[in-house]
């Protein structure tokens, strides 16, 4: 299972693969220990956006649209 966080080194262009936040931070700390001894670990963390984010909103809008169409067609039917 892929994680949602990767860390970038503040000293060079190294970045961790997508991992969980603790594992990514651990790999960055190990990178600093091996490649930049004595330097305080820094850099930045990048968080992957959820690919499904917003899908729930689209589904709700689609249902509301279908209900609106259904109500509009039922209103104009003759008894």
FITILUM-859212 format. One record per residue: x, y, z of N, C-alpha, C in turn; residue number from 0; chain. Coordinates in nm, 4 decimals. Each point is the difference from the previous one (the first is absolute). Layout:
<sites>
<site n_X="X" n_Y="Y" n_Z="Z" ca_X="X" ca_Y="Y" ca_Z="Z" c_X="X" c_Y="Y" c_Z="Z" pos="NUM" unit="A"/>
...
</sites>
This chain:
<sites>
<site n_X="0.0836" n_Y="-0.1171" n_Z="0.0000" ca_X="-0.0836" ca_Y="0.1171" ca_Z="0.0000" c_X="0.0883" c_Y="0.1236" c_Z="0.0000" pos="0" unit="A"/>
<site n_X="-0.0197" n_Y="0.0871" n_Z="-0.0943" ca_X="0.0795" ca_Y="0.1211" ca_Z="-0.0101" c_X="-0.0440" c_Y="0.1005" c_Z="0.1057" pos="1" unit="A"/>
<site n_X="0.0954" n_Y="0.0786" n_Z="0.0444" ca_X="-0.0301" ca_Y="0.1015" ca_Z="0.0998" c_X="-0.0444" c_Y="0.1304" c_Z="-0.0651" pos="2" unit="A"/>
<site n_X="-0.0198" n_Y="0.0984" n_Z="0.0838" ca_X="-0.0476" ca_Y="0.1276" ca_Z="-0.0511" c_X="0.0963" c_Y="0.1137" c_Z="0.0319" pos="3" unit="A"/>
<site n_X="0.1237" n_Y="-0.0315" n_Z="0.0386" ca_X="0.0955" ca_Y="0.1039" ca_Z="0.0384" c_X="0.1373" c_Y="-0.0342" c_Z="-0.0556" pos="4" unit="A"/>
<site n_X="0.0705" n_Y="0.1025" n_Z="-0.0449" ca_X="0.1417" ca_Y="-0.0169" ca_Z="-0.0310" c_X="0.0721" c_Y="0.1256" c_Z="0.0452" pos="5" unit="A"/>
<site n_X="0.1228" n_Y="-0.0200" n_Z="0.0441" ca_X="0.0792" ca_Y="0.1107" ca_Z="0.0539" c_X="0.1124" c_Y="0.0344" c_Z="-0.0964" pos="6" unit="A"/>
<site n_X="0.0284" n_Y="0.1274" n_Z="-0.0101" ca_X="0.1070" ca_Y="0.0517" ca_Z="-0.0849" c_X="0.1129" c_Y="0.0505" c_Z="0.0888" pos="7" unit="A"/>
<site n_X="0.1221" n_Y="-0.0288" n_Z="-0.0392" ca_X="0.1168" ca_Y="0.0456" ca_Z="0.0730" c_X="0.0161" c_Y="0.1509" c_Z="-0.0207" pos="8" unit="A"/>
<site n_X="0.0412" n_Y="0.0689" n_Z="0.1045" ca_X="0.0239" ca_Y="0.1430" ca_Z="-0.0103" c_X="0.1402" c_Y="0.0338" c_Z="-0.0469" pos="9" unit="A"/>
<site n_X="0.0861" n_Y="-0.1013" n_Z="-0.0122" ca_X="0.1395" ca_Y="0.0224" ca_Z="-0.0381" c_X="0.0288" c_Y="-0.0404" c_Z="-0.1449" pos="10" unit="A"/>
<site n_X="-0.0748" n_Y="-0.0973" n_Z="-0.0508" ca_X="0.0234" ca_Y="-0.0494" ca_Z="-0.1365" c_X="-0.1349" c_Y="-0.0343" c_Z="-0.0629" pos="11" unit="A"/>
<site n_X="0.0023" n_Y="-0.0680" n_Z="-0.1121" ca_X="-0.1243" ca_Y="-0.0289" ca_Z="-0.0717" c_X="-0.0623" c_Y="-0.1349" c_Z="0.0368" pos="12" unit="A"/>
<site n_X="0.0470" n_Y="-0.0623" n_Z="0.1074" ca_X="-0.0532" ca_Y="-0.1294" ca_Z="0.0430" c_X="-0.1447" c_Y="0.0148" c_Z="0.0470" pos="13" unit="A"/>
<site n_X="-0.0797" n_Y="-0.1008" n_Z="-0.0340" ca_X="-0.1364" ca_Y="-0.0089" ca_Z="0.0530" c_X="-0.0315" c_Y="-0.1459" c_Z="0.0256" pos="14" unit="A"/>
<site n_X="-0.0818" n_Y="-0.0235" n_Z="0.1003" ca_X="-0.0390" ca_Y="-0.1366" ca_Z="0.0331" c_X="-0.1096" c_Y="-0.0440" c_Z="-0.0961" pos="15" unit="A"/>
<site n_X="-0.0217" n_Y="-0.1304" n_Z="-0.0111" ca_X="-0.1177" ca_Y="-0.0454" ca_Z="-0.0759" c_X="-0.1266" c_Y="0.0302" c_Z="0.0800" pos="16" unit="A"/>
<site n_X="-0.1152" n_Y="-0.0188" n_Z="-0.0612" ca_X="-0.1267" ca_Y="0.0208" ca_Z="0.0716" c_X="-0.0135" c_Y="-0.1070" c_Z="0.1071" pos="17" unit="A"/>
<site n_X="-0.0027" n_Y="0.0445" n_Z="0.1247" ca_X="-0.0097" ca_Y="-0.0889" ca_Z="0.1150" c_X="-0.0964" c_Y="0.0608" c_Z="0.1010" pos="18" unit="A"/>
<site n_X="-0.0185" n_Y="-0.0704" n_Z="0.1110" ca_X="-0.0737" ca_Y="0.0620" ca_Z="0.1091" c_X="0.0882" c_Y="0.1106" c_Z="0.0567" pos="19" unit="A"/>
<site n_X="-0.0593" n_Y="0.0942" n_Z="0.0702" ca_X="0.0772" ca_Y="0.1140" ca_Z="0.0504" c_X="0.1152" c_Y="-0.0409" c_Z="0.0914" pos="20" unit="A"/>
<site n_X="-0.0221" n_Y="-0.0911" n_Z="0.0971" ca_X="0.1130" ca_Y="-0.0390" ca_Z="0.0867" c_X="0.1129" c_Y="-0.0704" c_Z="-0.0764" pos="21" unit="A"/>
<site n_X="-0.0346" n_Y="-0.0858" n_Z="-0.0946" ca_X="0.1038" ca_Y="-0.0706" ca_Z="-0.0767" c_X="0.0767" c_Y="0.0963" c_Z="-0.0898" pos="22" unit="A"/>
<site n_X="-0.0713" n_Y="0.0958" n_Z="-0.0596" ca_X="0.0650" ca_Y="0.0980" ca_Z="-0.0854" c_X="0.0964" c_Y="0.0868" c_Z="0.0806" pos="23" unit="A"/>
<site n_X="-0.0438" n_Y="0.0440" n_Z="0.1179" ca_X="0.0860" ca_Y="0.0812" ca_Z="0.0867" c_X="0.1210" c_Y="-0.0811" c_Z="0.0463" pos="24" unit="A"/>
<site n_X="-0.0203" n_Y="-0.1284" n_Z="0.0261" ca_X="0.1101" ca_Y="-0.0863" ca_Z="0.0410" c_X="0.1039" c_Y="-0.0163" c_Z="-0.1099" pos="25" unit="A"/>
<site n_X="-0.0469" n_Y="-0.0165" n_Z="-0.1230" ca_X="0.0939" ca_Y="-0.0132" ca_Z="-0.1113" c_X="0.0756" c_Y="0.1296" c_Z="-0.0236" pos="26" unit="A"/>
<site n_X="-0.0676" n_Y="0.1138" n_Z="0.0180" ca_X="0.0679" ca_Y="0.1279" ca_Z="-0.0167" c_X="0.1058" c_Y="0.0179" c_Z="0.1086" pos="27" unit="A"/>
<site n_X="-0.0316" n_Y="-0.0387" n_Z="0.1229" ca_X="0.0978" ca_Y="0.0089" ca_Z="0.1089" c_X="0.1209" c_Y="-0.0889" c_Z="-0.0296" pos="28" unit="A"/>
<site n_X="-0.0251" n_Y="-0.1192" n_Z="-0.0532" ca_X="0.1099" ca_Y="-0.0900" ca_Z="-0.0356" c_X="0.0837" c_Y="0.0611" c_Z="-0.1123" pos="29" unit="A"/>
<site n_X="-0.0636" n_Y="0.0616" n_Z="-0.0976" ca_X="0.0706" ca_Y="0.0665" ca_Z="-0.1097" c_X="0.0909" c_Y="0.1096" c_Z="0.0559" pos="30" unit="A"/>
<site n_X="-0.0542" n_Y="0.0826" n_Z="0.0919" ca_X="0.0812" ca_Y="0.1064" ca_Z="0.0596" c_X="0.1193" c_Y="-0.0573" c_Z="0.0752" pos="31" unit="A"/>
<site n_X="-0.0214" n_Y="-0.1074" n_Z="0.0749" ca_X="0.1093" ca_Y="-0.0605" ca_Z="0.0764" c_X="0.1109" c_Y="-0.0507" c_Z="-0.0917" pos="32" unit="A"/>
<site n_X="-0.0382" n_Y="-0.0553" n_Z="-0.1153" ca_X="0.0987" ca_Y="-0.0572" ca_Z="-0.0913" c_X="0.0608" c_Y="0.1044" c_Z="-0.0939" pos="33" unit="A"/>
<site n_X="-0.0787" n_Y="0.0904" n_Z="-0.0515" ca_X="0.0466" ca_Y="0.0925" ca_Z="-0.1028" c_X="0.0384" c_Y="0.1383" c_Z="0.0525" pos="34" unit="A"/>
<site n_X="-0.0589" n_Y="0.0421" n_Z="0.1090" ca_X="0.0249" ca_Y="0.1344" ca_Z="0.0537" c_X="0.0245" c_Y="-0.0078" c_Z="0.1506" pos="35" unit="A"/>
<site n_X="0.1049" n_Y="-0.0716" n_Z="0.0417" ca_X="0.0236" ca_Y="-0.0160" ca_Z="0.1444" c_X="0.0228" c_Y="0.1370" c_Z="0.0659" pos="36" unit="A"/>
<site n_X="-0.0610" n_Y="0.0156" n_Z="0.1150" ca_X="0.0146" ca_Y="0.1244" ca_Z="0.0746" c_X="-0.1030" c_Y="0.1058" c_Z="-0.0370" pos="37" unit="A"/>
<site n_X="-0.0676" n_Y="-0.0169" n_Z="-0.1122" ca_X="-0.1030" ca_Y="0.0970" ca_Z="-0.0410" c_X="-0.1326" c_Y="-0.0376" c_Z="0.0654" pos="38" unit="A"/>
<site n_X="-0.0710" n_Y="0.1014" n_Z="0.0407" ca_X="-0.1327" ca_Y="-0.0214" ca_Z="0.0596" c_X="-0.0969" c_Y="-0.0395" c_Z="-0.1118" pos="39" unit="A"/>
<site n_X="-0.0736" n_Y="-0.1132" n_Z="0.0143" ca_X="-0.0951" ca_Y="-0.0388" ca_Z="-0.1040" c_X="-0.1015" c_Y="0.1115" c_Z="-0.0268" pos="40" unit="A"/>
<site n_X="-0.0202" n_Y="0.0267" n_Z="-0.1248" ca_X="-0.0945" ca_Y="0.1043" ca_Z="-0.0407" c_X="-0.0685" c_Y="-0.0400" c_Z="-0.1293" pos="41" unit="A"/>
<site n_X="-0.0390" n_Y="0.0945" n_Z="-0.0764" ca_X="-0.0688" ca_Y="-0.0279" ca_Z="-0.1251" c_X="-0.1484" c_Y="0.0215" c_Z="0.0156" pos="42" unit="A"/>
<site n_X="-0.0745" n_Y="-0.0715" n_Z="-0.0795" ca_X="-0.1450" ca_Y="0.0164" ca_Z="0.0038" c_X="-0.0675" c_Y="-0.1340" c_Z="-0.0218" pos="43" unit="A"/>
<site n_X="-0.1255" n_Y="-0.0058" n_Z="0.0413" ca_X="-0.0814" ca_Y="-0.1201" ca_Z="-0.0214" c_X="-0.1050" c_Y="0.0326" c_Z="-0.1044" pos="44" unit="A"/>
<site n_X="-0.0234" n_Y="-0.0946" n_Z="-0.0871" ca_X="-0.1020" ca_Y="0.0142" ca_Z="-0.1044" c_X="-0.1067" c_Y="-0.1048" c_Z="0.0263" pos="45" unit="A"/>
<site n_X="-0.1243" n_Y="0.0402" n_Z="-0.0091" ca_X="-0.1104" ca_Y="-0.0917" ca_Z="0.0261" c_X="-0.0793" c_Y="-0.0210" c_Z="-0.1282" pos="46" unit="A"/>
<site n_X="-0.0227" n_Y="-0.1257" n_Z="-0.0320" ca_X="-0.0743" ca_Y="-0.0353" ca_Z="-0.1201" c_X="-0.1489" c_Y="0.0228" c_Z="0.0252" pos="47" unit="A"/>
<site n_X="-0.0638" n_Y="0.0632" n_Z="-0.0964" ca_X="-0.1444" ca_Y="0.0191" ca_Z="0.0114" c_X="-0.0690" c_Y="-0.1322" c_Z="-0.0282" pos="48" unit="A"/>
<site n_X="-0.1074" n_Y="-0.0206" n_Z="0.0698" ca_X="-0.0779" ca_Y="-0.1219" ca_Z="-0.0172" c_X="-0.0640" c_Y="0.0030" c_Z="-0.1390" pos="49" unit="A"/>
<site n_X="0.0229" n_Y="-0.1050" n_Z="-0.0798" ca_X="-0.0568" ca_Y="-0.0039" ca_Z="-0.1340" c_X="-0.1517" c_Y="0.0002" c_Z="0.0013" pos="50" unit="A"/>
<site n_X="-0.0596" n_Y="-0.0483" n_Z="0.1068" ca_X="-0.1455" ca_Y="-0.0078" ca_Z="0.0087" c_X="-0.0607" c_Y="0.1265" c_Z="0.0592" pos="51" unit="A"/>
<site n_X="0.0835" n_Y="0.0927" n_Z="0.0405" ca_X="-0.0500" ca_Y="0.1219" ca_Z="0.0623" c_X="-0.0913" c_Y="0.0733" c_Z="-0.0976" pos="52" unit="A"/>
<site n_X="-0.1177" n_Y="0.0364" n_Z="0.0440" ca_X="-0.0946" ca_Y="0.0699" ca_Z="-0.0845" c_X="-0.0993" c_Y="-0.0922" c_Z="-0.0688" pos="53" unit="A"/>
<site n_X="0.0256" n_Y="-0.1290" n_Z="-0.0026" ca_X="-0.0904" ca_Y="-0.0927" ca_Z="-0.0667" c_X="-0.1342" c_Y="-0.0058" c_Z="0.0713" pos="54" unit="A"/>
<site n_X="-0.0003" n_Y="0.0122" n_Z="0.1308" ca_X="-0.1241" ca_Y="-0.0002" ca_Z="0.0765" c_X="-0.0859" c_Y="0.1199" c_Z="-0.0349" pos="55" unit="A"/>
<site n_X="0.0624" n_Y="0.1124" n_Z="-0.0213" ca_X="-0.0723" ca_Y="0.1219" ca_Z="-0.0367" c_X="-0.0649" c_Y="-0.0164" c_Z="-0.1373" pos="56" unit="A"/>
<site n_X="0.0717" n_Y="-0.0591" n_Z="-0.0935" ca_X="-0.0544" ca_Y="-0.0211" ca_Z="-0.1340" c_X="-0.1203" c_Y="-0.0942" c_Z="0.0068" pos="57" unit="A"/>
<site n_X="0.0089" n_Y="-0.1025" n_Z="0.0808" ca_X="-0.1111" ca_Y="-0.0940" ca_Z="0.0132" c_X="-0.1224" c_Y="0.0683" c_Z="0.0587" pos="58" unit="A"/>
<site n_X="0.0189" n_Y="0.0826" n_Z="0.1009" ca_X="-0.1126" ca_Y="0.0718" ca_Z="0.0603" c_X="-0.0633" c_Y="0.0943" c_Z="-0.1015" pos="59" unit="A"/>
<site n_X="0.0815" n_Y="0.0701" n_Z="-0.0754" ca_X="-0.0534" ca_Y="0.0901" ca_Z="-0.1026" c_X="-0.0763" c_Y="-0.0761" c_Z="-0.1072" pos="60" unit="A"/>
<site n_X="0.0492" n_Y="-0.1160" n_Z="-0.0395" ca_X="-0.0690" ca_Y="-0.0804" ca_Z="-0.1008" c_X="-0.1355" c_Y="-0.0477" c_Z="0.0518" pos="61" unit="A"/>
<site n_X="-0.0058" n_Y="-0.0427" n_Z="0.1233" ca_X="-0.1273" ca_Y="-0.0443" ca_Z="0.0586" c_X="-0.0979" c_Y="0.1163" c_Z="0.0094" pos="62" unit="A"/>
<site n_X="0.0473" n_Y="0.1152" n_Z="0.0435" ca_X="-0.0872" ca_Y="0.1172" ca_Z="0.0080" c_X="-0.0526" c_Y="0.0397" c_Z="-0.1383" pos="63" unit="A"/>
<site n_X="0.0847" n_Y="-0.0083" n_Z="-0.1014" ca_X="-0.0425" ca_Y="0.0320" ca_Z="-0.1354" c_X="-0.1074" c_Y="-0.0984" c_Z="-0.0476" pos="64" unit="A"/>
<site n_X="0.0194" n_Y="-0.1292" n_Z="0.0263" ca_X="-0.0986" ca_Y="-0.0996" ca_Z="-0.0408" c_X="-0.1327" c_Y="0.0204" c_Z="0.0729" pos="65" unit="A"/>
<site n_X="0.0066" n_Y="0.0358" n_Z="0.1268" ca_X="-0.1230" ca_Y="0.0291" ca_Z="0.0738" c_X="-0.0711" c_Y="0.1221" c_Z="-0.0570" pos="66" unit="A"/>
<site n_X="0.0743" n_Y="0.0992" n_Z="-0.0382" ca_X="-0.0582" ca_Y="0.1194" ca_Z="-0.0601" c_X="-0.0687" c_Y="-0.0336" c_Z="-0.1324" pos="67" unit="A"/>
<site n_X="0.0640" n_Y="-0.0807" n_Z="-0.0811" ca_X="-0.0603" ca_Y="-0.0418" ca_Z="-0.1275" c_X="-0.1252" c_Y="-0.0825" c_Z="0.0257" pos="68" unit="A"/>
<site n_X="0.0045" n_Y="-0.0903" n_Z="0.0951" ca_X="-0.1150" ca_Y="-0.0832" ca_Z="0.0332" c_X="-0.1162" c_Y="0.0858" c_Z="0.0477" pos="69" unit="A"/>
<site n_X="0.0267" n_Y="0.0939" n_Z="0.0884" ca_X="-0.1056" ca_Y="0.0878" ca_Z="0.0495" c_X="-0.0574" c_Y="0.0861" c_Z="-0.1117" pos="70" unit="A"/>
<site n_X="0.0859" n_Y="0.0481" n_Z="-0.0887" ca_X="-0.0481" ca_Y="0.0842" ca_Z="-0.1105" c_X="-0.0891" c_Y="-0.0810" c_Z="-0.0954" pos="71" unit="A"/>
<site n_X="0.0335" n_Y="-0.1245" n_Z="-0.0269" ca_X="-0.0812" ca_Y="-0.0806" ca_Z="-0.0910" c_X="-0.1306" c_Y="-0.0440" c_Z="0.0647" pos="72" unit="A"/>
<site n_X="0.0025" n_Y="-0.0269" n_Z="0.1297" ca_X="-0.1221" ca_Y="-0.0413" ca_Z="0.0692" c_X="-0.0984" c_Y="0.1169" c_Z="0.0124" pos="73" unit="A"/>
<site n_X="0.0493" n_Y="0.1174" n_Z="0.0111" ca_X="-0.0862" ca_Y="0.1178" ca_Z="0.0183" c_X="-0.0829" c_Y="0.0273" c_Z="-0.1248" pos="74" unit="A"/>
<site n_X="0.0519" n_Y="-0.0298" n_Z="-0.1173" ca_X="-0.0698" ca_Y="0.0324" ca_Z="-0.1243" c_X="-0.0807" c_Y="-0.1174" c_Z="-0.0574" pos="75" unit="A"/>
<site n_X="-0.0055" n_Y="-0.1128" n_Z="0.0684" ca_X="-0.0811" ca_Y="-0.1118" ca_Z="-0.0482" c_X="-0.1461" c_Y="0.0278" c_Z="0.0309" pos="76" unit="A"/>
<site n_X="-0.0867" n_Y="-0.0310" n_Z="-0.0941" ca_X="-0.1435" ca_Y="0.0208" ca_Z="0.0228" c_X="-0.0597" c_Y="-0.1228" c_Z="0.0680" pos="77" unit="A"/>
<site n_X="-0.0994" n_Y="0.0189" n_Z="0.0886" ca_X="-0.0583" ca_Y="-0.1128" ca_Z="0.0732" c_X="-0.0835" c_Y="-0.0914" c_Z="-0.0849" pos="78" unit="A"/>
</sites>
